[in-house]
Amino acid sequence: MDNYYVLPLEIESDFIWCVMENQTEQLIKAFEFEDEAVDYAEFLESGGAFDGFTPSFVLQEVALSQNINYEFSDFLSE
């Protein structure tokens, strides 16, 4: 693979399999099973993402002060 690779990390005698991006060295996603990580890396490599240069803001989590799903379903039920 050119743009992505799978990196095993050992934490307290367990492994987490991380899909990493070569160009940016960013962690794209972590998995409990190696085969899932390899499958995901192959998916990304075959065009399922940003061709090896994922913008960092895409990987950031957003903390919400309210449950959007609840607010939306409440709005629709009116």
Secondary structure, 3 states (H helix, E strand, C coil): CCCEEEEEEEECCEEEEEEEECCCCCEEEEECCHHHHHHHHHHHHHHHCCCCCCCHHHHCCCCCCCCHHHHHHHHHCC
